[in-house]
Amino acid sequence: MHADVNFWLILAGTLAIGWGVTSYRNEKRRQRRHRRRARYLEGVRFLLDDKPDRALEAFLTIAELDDETVDTHFALGSLYRRRGEVDRAIRVHQHIYDKASLDDGHRDAALTELARDYFRAGLFDRAERIFQQLAEEGRDPALALQHLVRIYEIQHEWAQAASAHERLCAVGVPEQPTAIAHYYCQMAEASIAEGEYEAALEHLKSASREQNDFGRAGILRGDVARKQGDAAVALQLYRRVVRRDFHLLAVVLPRLAEAARQAGEPQQFDQTLQELIRLGAGNHAEIAYAAIVGGYYDDPVILDCVREMLTIDSDLRDMTAAFLPAGIEPTRDQLRAIAGALRNVVLRHARYKCSQCGLDSSTFLWHCPGCHSWDSLRGVAALEFLPRAALPRAQG
């Protein structure tokens, strides 16, 4: 009987102690949640009051209290980075990464965000080291390699960009499949500038392996052929480029004319333009505009295209008629003078527009500085000679 009483007393005591410990722990957790909520609301108030330093301290204190708030800190770091406060973003993401209790997934994400912070701050060497580590060991190597490609593009390290792009192709789909061909063309241009034509041709072979019938590579091969004294080969290369990529006509036109002259076959130039018209690759006005933009319009066929352009566009037709007697066609000298005047107008305004982001440029660029797309710049509409501010507004 006495033993039974002791058993029940011990059991009751144990249960009471267990209940007490559980109640104590629950109260502690409730207090931590309360403090965490209070600090969280305090941090939000600091953000709304435009006090980022105090908000940062409040949120970092939350992280010390409870690991469950790590997602809040990722959001906070991204907010700071978007606002351009990269130093604060770095501090947040470094704080997350340094937590010993962090799981592998969150640690990998923190390292990625930290690398993005360094990238945004222009600290490319630090960003590069982290992205290289993530490309080797991280859970999303494609994302790390995309950033590495961008870093190498910014720094004009084309060989490394090509290598990173090849690795990216092995683990994912690159955003711009033609980019690697452009890297080899960049290296070829550097070799041409240094007179290393054999090295340039090797780079161009690599570009052609990546992209068959690549317009830029064809232009550069033509340039090398001209420098090596083989104008006939250059002429055929340039003709092939404009037949396949009409949008490059303004870039190729002066080269095409010079190659035809050097090869002793000036008729090939006119034949090429007539072929483009016959095949429907471009009309007279588009060829005239490309010639005006390219600065080469002293050719009978091109002057005929200028004449046709003057009859198509009503504004140009009216301006021409104001200086010529009624019923009189402009002479070739007058057409040449008109083309020169139009070129002076065009040179003062954007002549190219990015098809991806809409960026305007007065010069042709293979790489858009706005959205970083390759081969996305196109000539503006052939008759868009007036600046936008001078164009008539639509009636509402």
Stockholm file with secondary structure:
# STOCKHOLM 1.0

chainA/1-396         MHADVNFWLILAGTLAIGWGVTSYRNEKRRQRRHRRRARYLEGVRFLLDDKPDRALEAFLTIAELDDETVDTHFALGSLYRRRGEVDRAIRVHQHIYDKASLDDGHRDAALTELARDYFRAGLFDRAERIFQQLAEEGRDPALALQHLVRIYEIQHEWAQAASAHERLCAVGVPEQPTAIAHYYCQMAEASIAEGEYEAALEHLKSASREQNDFGRAGILRGDVARKQGDAAVALQLYRRVVRRDFHLLAVVLPRLAEAARQAGEPQQFDQTLQELIRLGAGNHAEIAYAAIVGGYYDDPVILDCVREMLTIDSDLRDMTAAFLPAGIEPTRDQLRAIAGALRNVVLRHARYKCSQCGLDSSTFLWHCPGCHSWDSLRGVAALEFLPRAALPRAQG
#=GR chainA/1-396 SS CHHHHHHHHHHHHHHHHHHHHHHHHHHHHHHHHHHHHHHHHHHHHHHHTTCHHHHHHHHHHHHHHCGGGHHHHHHHHHHHHHTTCHHHHHHHHHHHHTCTTCCHHHHHHHHHHHHHHHHHTTCHHHHHHHHHHHHHHSSCHHHHHHHHHHHHHHTTCHHHHHHHHHHHHHHSCCSCTTHHHHHHHHHHHHHHHTTCHHHHHHHHHHHHHHSTTCHHHHHHHHHHHHHTTCHHHHHHHHHHHHHHCGGGHHHHHHHHHHHHHHTTCTHHHHHHHHHHHHHTSCCHHHHHHHHHHHTCCCSHHHHHHHHHHHHHCHHHHHHHHHHSCTTCCCCHHHHHHHHHHHHHHHHTSCCEEETTTCCEESSCCSBCTTTCCBSCEEECCTTCCSCGGGSCCCCC
#=GC SS_cons         CHHHHHHHHHHHHHHHHHHHHHHHHHHHHHHHHHHHHHHHHHHHHHHHTTCHHHHHHHHHHHHHHCGGGHHHHHHHHHHHHHTTCHHHHHHHHHHHHTCTTCCHHHHHHHHHHHHHHHHHTTCHHHHHHHHHHHHHHSSCHHHHHHHHHHHHHHTTCHHHHHHHHHHHHHHSCCSCTTHHHHHHHHHHHHHHHTTCHHHHHHHHHHHHHHSTTCHHHHHHHHHHHHHTTCHHHHHHHHHHHHHHCGGGHHHHHHHHHHHHHHTTCTHHHHHHHHHHHHHTSCCHHHHHHHHHHHTCCCSHHHHHHHHHHHHHCHHHHHHHHHHSCTTCCCCHHHHHHHHHHHHHHHHTSCCEEETTTCCEESSCCSBCTTTCCBSCEEECCTTCCSCGGGSCCCCC
//
